[in-house]
Amino acid sequence: MKMRNILAAVLSAGFIAASLTGCAGGERKITVVSREDGSGTRSAFVELMEVVDADGKDATTASAEINNSTNGVMMSVSGNPDAIGYISLGSLNDTVKAVKVDGVEASADNVKNGAYAVARPFEICYKEENLDDLAKDFISFIMSKDGQQIIADNHYIAVNSNASYTPAGLKGTISVNGSTSVGPVMEKLAAKYQELNSGAVVQIQQTGSGAGITAVTSDACNIGMSSRALKQAELDKGLTELKIADDGIAVIVHKDNKVDNLTSEQIKKIYLGELKNWSEIK
């Protein structure tokens, strides 16, 4: 009986040690977490990290776990000690850990000063002919110093604006559709706008950048949200783009992962499926 207990204790200790080693990055296989095809965040990340094939097309590993929202990526990474993902810097919270990229911390200040290179614009898009006075007024509010202060207060990088905003008291409904990265700050902007204009309703659907751009193109909404610059083919369909902010893309891992820094080349190889184990990270 005593020998059996000793053996059980040894096996238990070994299991715990192996688990801790895995959480620290040890011999565990890297779980690659990515956004869905059509996501503006994915498009920007793939371009910036050069996760492409010889033809310049997205070459994210087929083994990647796909999530269709920022929150989905954070949930996957926070629940898996071996996972790596990427999200909007403005959405980063303490459920996950952002690693440095090429030795540079992911922060709004470092995006603003150019030190953190993994960054992209937040944009809205629309058809000029489909904007009524209410939609135009909402855009004016977003681009005013009041709207840009909301953006800055939520850890995004505001565009320079000295324009003031005076509530017009307009009534009606504005439909906004698109990026799940832009969505959270757009909700803050909409809430303040509705507070200033009690007769206005801003309806927001967070469906992804590609879906938002498609919705505007097909006249299904007034304003689209995109976490990447629009492509020329999209602009050729009669759309106008307007940058409302800049944002970094944070590369995230589990809070217990001991890796604090990754090079751009390592991130590229992880997402191409060439670097498969945490033990390969030096």
Phi and psi in degrees as a GROMACS rama.xvg file:
@    title "Ramachandran Plot"
@    xaxis  label "Phi"
@    yaxis  label "Psi"
@TYPE xy
-62.531  -43.3747  LYS-2
-62.6833  -38.0057  MET-3
-63.9247  -42.171  ARG-4
-63.9269  -40.3979  ASN-5
-63.8272  -44.2013  ILE-6
-61.8519  -41.5264  LEU-7
-63.3321  -41.0507  ALA-8
-64.3514  -41.3107  ALA-9
-63.8158  -45.1057  VAL-10
-63.6175  -40.7575  LEU-11
-63.0278  -44.7507  SER-12
-62.5964  -39.1236  ALA-13
-64.9931  -39.035  GLY-14
-64.6126  -44.2357  PHE-15
-62.9966  -44.1079  ILE-16
-61.2322  -41.483  ALA-17
-64.1771  -38.9965  ALA-18
-64.7436  -43.7215  SER-19
-64.9414  -38.9711  LEU-20
-61.0796  -40.7832  THR-21
-63.0014  -42.5771  GLY-22
-66.1587  -29.8728  CYS-23
-80.8063  -4.8825  ALA-24
111.767  -17.8688  GLY-25
-25.0483  -112.782  GLY-26
-102.732  10.1081  GLU-27
-76.0392  148.532  ARG-28
-74.3408  138.121  LYS-29
-73.2942  128.175  ILE-30
-94.0924  111.52  THR-31
-85.6375  123.632  VAL-32
-114.355  129.231  VAL-33
-133.071  160.188  SER-34
-79.2714  167.986  ARG-35
-75.9388  158.929  GLU-36
-61.5126  130.34  ASP-37
105.097  -15.3495  GLY-38
-69.2803  134.495  SER-39
-66.1242  -35.7812  GLY-40
-64.703  -43.5341  THR-41
-62.0218  -46.4707  ARG-42
-57.664  -45.314  SER-43
-67.7285  -42.8502  ALA-44
-62.113  -47.4044  PHE-45
-60.8346  -41.3817  VAL-46
-68.2044  -46.4305  GLU-47
-67.7965  -37.7003  LEU-48
-91.69  0.0397266  MET-49
58.015  42.6436  GLU-50
-86.5158  68.381  VAL-51
-136.302  162.532  VAL-52
-91.0064  -171.219  ASP-53
-63.1053  -22.1921  ALA-54
-94.5578  4.39207  ASP-55
81.0789  14.0158  GLY-56
-94.6977  151.332  LYS-57
-49.7398  124.375  ASP-58
-122.869  30.5527  ALA-59
-53.2856  133.878  THR-60
-53.4131  139.124  THR-61
-66.1507  -16.1574  ALA-62
-85.5077  -1.68965  SER-63
-64.686  142.387  ALA-64
-80.8381  125.13  GLU-65
-101.034  131.336  ILE-66
-124.294  145.84  ASN-67
-103.081  19.7097  ASN-68
-157.609  160.999  SER-69
-60.5574  -46.4829  THR-70
-63.164  -35.5018  ASN-71
-62.6505  -41.3347  GLY-72
-64.1403  -45.1905  VAL-73
-62.8471  -39.5575  MET-74
-65.0229  -41.2554  MET-75
-63.9883  -44.5826  SER-76
-71.5802  -39.8692  VAL-77
-67.188  -22.441  SER-78
-99.4369  3.28059  GLY-79
-136.436  109.593  ASN-80
-59.7432  -17.0381  PRO-81
-105.534  7.59783  ASP-82
-89.7934  154.878  ALA-83
-136.062  142.352  ILE-84
-151.067  -173.732  GLY-85
-145.495  141.95  TYR-86
-146.188  170.046  ILE-87
-60.6667  131.181  SER-88
-59.3761  -36.8373  LEU-89
-66.5124  -18.2043  GLY-90
-95.7364  -2.60672  SER-91
-61.818  134.158  LEU-92
-137.325  -176.603  ASN-93
-82.5119  11.1447  ASP-94
-80.3185  -16.1603  THR-95
-136.776  175.328  VAL-96
-122.311  130.904  LYS-97
-88.8069  128.25  ALA-98
-86.7072  155.726  VAL-99
-70.3118  149.377  LYS-100
-116.106  119.025  VAL-101
55.4056  35.7818  ASP-102
82.319  3.88704  GLY-103
-110.611  129.438  VAL-104
-69.8596  141.404  GLU-105
-79.0411  105.475  ALA-106
-148.313  157.572  SER-107
-60.8844  -39.4095  ALA-108
-62.9787  -40.9888  ASP-109
-72.5038  -27.6647  ASN-110
-68.9952  -44.3056  VAL-111
-63.935  -40.6005  LYS-112
-87.7538  -0.685925  ASN-113
87.3469  -0.711225  GLY-114
-70.2312  -35.7103  ALA-115
-97.0741  110.725  TYR-116
-85.8729  -12.1634  ALA-117
-85.672  77.5129  VAL-118
-141.258  159.828  ALA-119
-155.273  166.918  ARG-120
-85.5358  153.953  PRO-121
-101.145  127.654  PHE-122
-130.343  156.586  GLU-123
-115.03  156.52  ILE-124
-140.97  155.998  CYS-125
-167.209  166.418  TYR-126
-99.4339  124.38  LYS-127
-52.3135  -40.9035  GLU-128
-72.1961  -13.7955  GLU-129
-98.762  4.23312  ASN-130
-93.1992  115.243  LEU-131
-84.8124  -178.064  ASP-132
-61.6034  -34.5565  ASP-133
-67.0477  -46.8385  LEU-134
-63.5994  -40.2277  ALA-135
-63.1585  -38.3261  LYS-136
-68.0436  -38.2125  ASP-137
-63.913  -42.0859  PHE-138
-63.9647  -38.8559  ILE-139
-60.5039  -38.9707  SER-140
-65.9851  -44.7702  PHE-141
-56.7599  -40.9075  ILE-142
-87.959  -2.05058  MET-143
-77.8776  168.825  SER-144
-64.0955  -28.1854  LYS-145
-69.2549  -45.406  ASP-146
-65.3571  -41.9744  GLY-147
-68.209  -27.2085  GLN-148
-67.7599  -37.5388  GLN-149
-61.3246  -42.0635  ILE-150
-61.1717  -46.7003  ILE-151
-64.9308  -38.7858  ALA-152
-65.4686  -20.565  ASP-153
-102.566  22.5026  ASN-154
72.2246  25.4488  HIS-155
-105.844  170.54  TYR-156
-100.509  113.463  ILE-157
-73.0425  154.283  ALA-158
-86.6596  151.725  VAL-159
-65.835  128.104  ASN-160
-153.098  129.381  SER-161
-113.032  7.27262  ASN-162
-71.4758  134.324  ALA-163
-90.3462  162.38  SER-164
-129.172  130.451  TYR-165
-119.344  120.552  THR-166
-53.3547  133.106  PRO-167
-92.893  -12.2837  ALA-168
69.7937  26.3241  GLY-169
-76.9493  155.101  LEU-170
-121.64  151.421  LYS-171
138.542  -169.114  GLY-172
-124.655  137.08  THR-173
-115.631  131.316  ILE-174
-105.829  128.284  SER-175
-126.273  134.553  VAL-176
-141.877  140.475  ASN-177
145.482  -139.412  GLY-178
-47.6874  132.327  SER-179
-78.4499  -11.1824  THR-180
-83.8863  -42.4154  SER-181
-74.5416  -28.8413  VAL-182
-49.4365  -49.1733  GLY-183
-59.0195  -42.6974  PRO-184
-75.5778  -29.7938  VAL-185
-64.7128  -35.3038  MET-186
-64.126  -37.7549  GLU-187
-67.0099  -41.8763  LYS-188
-63.8897  -42.6634  LEU-189
-64.6621  -40.6323  ALA-190
-61.3636  -43.5472  ALA-191
-69.1209  -39.5387  LYS-192
-62.5161  -42.9689  TYR-193
-67.3966  -31.2616  GLN-194
-65.859  -37.7079  GLU-195
-80.2721  -23.9989  LEU-196
-129.899  88.1515  ASN-197
-63.1575  -19.1273  SER-198
-92.4452  1.08748  GLY-199
-99.8336  143.527  ALA-200
-126.982  125.192  VAL-201
-110.257  112.425  VAL-202
-97.0379  123.482  GLN-203
-118.526  128.322  ILE-204
-117.879  125.156  GLN-205
-98.8835  97.9557  GLN-206
-118.902  -5.69708  THR-207
108.326  150.883  GLY-208
-58.5013  -48.1147  SER-209
-59.4667  -42.6886  GLY-210
-67.0954  -36.902  ALA-211
-66.2852  -42.6716  GLY-212
-63.4742  -41.1268  ILE-213
-63.4529  -39.8862  THR-214
-62.9999  -41.7991  ALA-215
-66.7232  -43.1509  VAL-216
-59.549  -37.7744  THR-217
-91.9933  10.8855  SER-218
64.3316  27.2757  ASP-219
-87.2816  -11.0412  ALA-220
-152.679  167.811  CYS-221
-81.5917  -41.9069  ASN-222
-134.079  135.04  ILE-223
-103.738  152.626  GLY-224
-114.838  133.12  MET-225
-137.246  136.188  SER-226
-99.0999  30.1646  SER-227
-155.021  162.194  ARG-228
-67.9668  145.462  ALA-229
-71.0216  149.093  LEU-230
-81.9912  155.516  LYS-231
-58.3141  -37.0482  GLN-232
-63.0252  -31.5215  ALA-233
-75.1955  -39.9944  GLU-234
-65.8757  -33.1814  LEU-235
-66.4061  -13.3854  ASP-236
-88.8579  12.8793  LYS-237
97.0299  14.311  GLY-238
-91.6688  148.83  LEU-239
-112.439  135.12  THR-240
-109.176  149.717  GLU-241
-144.163  121.246  LEU-242
-77.8529  127.294  LYS-243
-108.332  -12.8786  ILE-244
-171.705  171.158  ALA-245
-119.196  154.506  ASP-246
-149.391  145.052  ASP-247
-85.5388  162.53  GLY-248
-109.835  114.182  ILE-249
-86.3599  132.054  ALA-250
-91.5555  120.317  VAL-251
-118.017  149.847  ILE-252
-135.108  174.491  VAL-253
-62.5868  147.097  HIS-254
-57.7464  -29.643  LYS-255
-90.2382  -1.86434  ASP-256
-70.5038  131.065  ASN-257
-80.0526  -9.42664  LYS-258
-72.7373  125.233  VAL-259
-113.071  -15.4805  ASP-260
-143.995  138.399  ASN-261
-132.063  144.472  LEU-262
-83.1797  161.519  THR-263
-59.3676  -37.2037  SER-264
-66.1888  -39.8677  GLU-265
-64.6692  -43.3272  GLN-266
-61.8402  -44.3032  ILE-267
-57.0106  -48.7944  LYS-268
-67.322  -34.1903  LYS-269
-61.9188  -46.4461  ILE-270
-78.6229  -17.7428  TYR-271
-83.47  -10.635  LEU-272
84.8655  13.857  GLY-273
-89.0599  -26.1906  GLU-274
-113.486  111.912  LEU-275
-110.163  -19.9382  LYS-276
-125.553  145.541  ASN-277
-63.991  -25.3187  TRP-278
-66.5638  -16.9584  SER-279
-82.9643  -8.9483  GLU-280
-82.4464  115.27  ILE-281
